[in-house]
């Protein structure tokens, strides 16, 4: 009986084996075909180390940070102007040659106008911002937002920035004059993140974030949350690359609900406040967004009236717009029903998303640069002293104060110190573009096909001795005088390049120079027993974050 049972199951075992082997063979054939992409085209490439994840396994399993993984690919392709790699089984190209980078990012931008980020989503109200937008939609939004950081607007922000510096002054004065000798030992990442959160809150949204003064500031807590590791975001990122359809079908948002709700309610509050205080003249980013939306609505209304498609006339006044934004932001729904028209560029979702991205991009990148800069000043006191002398002499030439023009134009050594910090520690260590129209690489037979992504390891370039000899040394002189002119175009890209270059670059420079001149004139910065040299980086972090923070000691500067 038992023998009979075994025999009767045999055909099904054979079928299972057959099915499994056929599936395995098909999968192997499929993957082999996918992973032959670069070899077939005669393009040098880095051999994938995983059938499933291509060249990104170490990053996905969090054994290597994103920065170091792309720098490794850059180094493994040494000797080539470009080379292939695979993200999962998708082909990507690493661009190594600065001239080729410029060709793609600047001169042939029309073939590469989008990033590799996922397309904007209707269900994700905070994802439709400049970083993600594509094609004509990106172009239109960028054109409208460009005036945000014009010289006139930056000048107008001088007082707001000074007020945040005074808060920092208050904090550091207490920290350095207290009896407890530990108070003057500070984690720069945290301190600078608090400062830059306050600055972007004040300058872009007219908000008092209070991060320096209040240990439990909600803004700082949310800021930390945005960049902290979460399993939700981690799994989503993997699913997004392997099977984007699942993310779309399940409407799996990129932003955690807590963060989304916080931003929606803050923006709603800010817009409400403006509505009830129309006498206060504002000149900031939020106001620019409000005005743009008002103009757009006015234009649409007049078009509709002209076309006879609308019976009643509405007034596209500022108040009307504020009501629109306000209604749309209620309950986390960024887009009101009446706004589903295709003609609308600045619907509530685009307004909220761009306010959100300005906040995130506005505080983290500058905070990280400032903290690395102060860390290097602690390790290199001679550079700190030279900086101090420059700031003092510019101040003396301007009756003891630094106005907007002096900060911008006269702090030459300061500019070099910041540039060197951005070289050694680029906060955005990888740049990417997606090919939207086939492009033949000059003097080769290689065609970058539509849909293929290109990647630039900014960290790899900035640490390549061919462009920056002794790359681990902190040498601001690289960016002074004729040395600066020798920098190969396309090899130094802390803010990216081409029409999609960072929109906040001038604001960031101005903010960093303003606060550094204040710190350097009032304090000296020192190594302490918590200072780690060299820094060790967190492989789990989305950003290039040092494990355990960046610690230094502040001392009040003794002035004669
Ligand atoms: C040290 C400070 C900063 C660094 C190093 C930095 C770096 C970058 C980089 C590398 C890009 C990508 C450029 C490209 O793809 O070619 C970028 C884009 C962007 N940055 Fe910044 N950034 C900084 C500060 C800021 C600030 C202060 C803001 C806003 C207040 C900002 C807002 C943006 C936005 C909105 C984009 C997208 C631009 C577009 O696609 O049109 N950034 N940034």
Boltz pocket constraint, residues with backbone or C-beta under 6 A from the ligand:
constraints:
  - pocket:
      binder: B
      contacts: [[A, 130], [A, 131], [A, 142], [A, 357], [A, 358], [A, 359], [A, 361], [A, 362], [A, 363], [A, 365], [A, 366], [A, 369], [A, 422], [A, 426], [A, 427], [A, 428], [A, 430], [A, 431], [A, 432], [A, 493], [A, 494], [A, 495], [A, 496], [A, 497], [A, 498], [A, 499], [A, 500], [A, 501], [A, 502], [A, 503], [A, 504], [A, 505], [A, 507], [A, 508]]
      max_distance: 6.0
